Structures are given as structure tokens and as C-alpha cells.
Amino acid sequence: MPVRVLHGLLDDIVPIAASRAYVAGAAAAGLIEVQDRHDLSGSLAKIVALAQELGG
């Protein structure tokens, strides 16, 4: 099952390096970096579109 990680580049709680490291070591994982904060509230349309792509 594919995994997509969305991470806000403006996240001041979890460093982007943590998501990059996770994806680098996980099979079938992809990282999508967005210009957003930790809560990803500015990326809701992107989240919905990705869920639809994955069959959600």
C-alpha cells in the first residue's frame, strides 16, 4: 500500500528532515512538501486531491 507524507515547510514543530528521513527508509513512500505550517490548514485541497488519487 502506498504511503504519502505531506509536510509543511513552515512547520515549526516537526522538522522536515524527520519526514525526509522516514520516506528515505520506507518502501513505497513518497514525500510531498508544501508551503504550509504544522497544521496543514492551507493545504486541505491538496490533501483531498491526494486522498482521491489513492482511492479514498
N, C-alpha and C positions, 0 to 999 in steps of 0.2 A: 504494500500500500504506500503510495507516495506521501511524503511529508513536505509541507511548505511552511517555512518560518517567515513571518513578517516581523520586521524590526524597524522601529523608528530611529532614524539617525540622530534625532534630537533627544533621545531617551536619556534622562539623567539618573535613572535608577539601575538599569541593566546595561552594561557596556556592550556595544555592537560586537566587540571581539568575542564575547561569550557565544553569541549566535553563530558567528563565523566559524568558531572552533567546533561547535556542535555539528553544523552542517558538513564541515570538512571530514568529520569522523563517522557520519551516518550514511548508510546506504539509502538510496532513493530519496534523498533530502535536497531541498533547494531553498535558497535564501532570497527573499525579496526585501530590499532595503527601501524604505520610504522616508520622505521628508516629513516626519511626524514625531510626536512625543511618545512617552511610555504608554499612554492610554490609547493610542492609535485612533483617537476620535476624528481626526481629519482624514482617515483612510477607510472609512466604512464602505464606501462604494467599491473600493479595491478589494476589500475582504469579501464582500458579497459576490463580486465577479469571480474571484478565485474559488470560492465555495461552489459556485455553479460549474466552473470548469472541472472541478474534481468530482462532480456528480452529486453535490449536496443540494 
